[in-house]
Amino acid sequence: MEEKEFEESKNIKFKCPNCGSLQRDDVVFLCNKCNQSEMLYKDGVYMCPSCLKPGENFECLKCGSKEVVMKIKE
């Protein structure tokens, strides 16, 4: 299988309440509600429609917090 490299988006920022600003590689996506076919590729990140709403959709790999907030700069 061919491995694809994706450019890191400058429009998406992640913030952990414990660690502060995070790089994309320091965040794991946590959705178990949506099917793979529902995934959207937006600004360098795969996400599902429900993850565009606030909630516990991302986890900090540094401290384990599930209160990571994603902000999309328009």
Order of alpha helices (4+ residues) and beta strands (2+ residues): beta-beta-beta-beta-beta-beta-beta
